[in-house]
Amino acid sequence: MGQMVKNLVHQQYRLAVLMSSGQGRESGEGSSRSVSAPADHQQPPQLSRYESQKRRDWNTFGQYLKNQRPPVAMSQCNYNHVLDFLRYLDQFGKTKVHLQGCVFFGQPEPPGPCACPLRQAWGSLDALIGRLRAAYEENGGLPETNPFASGAIRLYLRDVRGSQAKARGIPYKKKKKKRNQMKATDETTNFQMQSA
Ligand SMILES: [Zn+2]
């Protein structure tokens, strides 16, 4: 059963990789830096893993908005853009989410392959939203207009969690943190927190 957390952690890692590579595609650090306005005070030389991931996520999201037709300014961004972004990320997902008709529906560890789609795991999305929500305000956004804090996002994540729990046979209520603490402290704290 530690498997589940391991999977989630793995997902997060994949997402991190995905995000950084998404950013790299667009040509370099300079361009991504222009996304966030206020030059943050004194960067410590070594960002924590959480901090650097948050920065990558923020840049990726900014890039995503820029790539819209027409481009969306951060100030115009609302929760619909965020929802679209989350759905867009699903195509890079690595988590098998069984469809209703699949014989493995509801089985955490299916004995064989199937044709069901790969998605972003709920835990990855939840952690991502937490980071983006923080980044938005750190980059000058007002809490009142924070699109990542919208109730619509919370509902969406709750739906994803519910449907993935059913499809994958995973009860998200059970926290498996203790057994995996050695490996995964960073990620598990990230993804566990906002869920209650
Ligand atoms: Zn399936």
Residues whose N, C-alpha, C, O or C-beta is under 5 A from the ligand:
A	BS01	ZN	H98 L99 C102 F104 C114 A115 C116
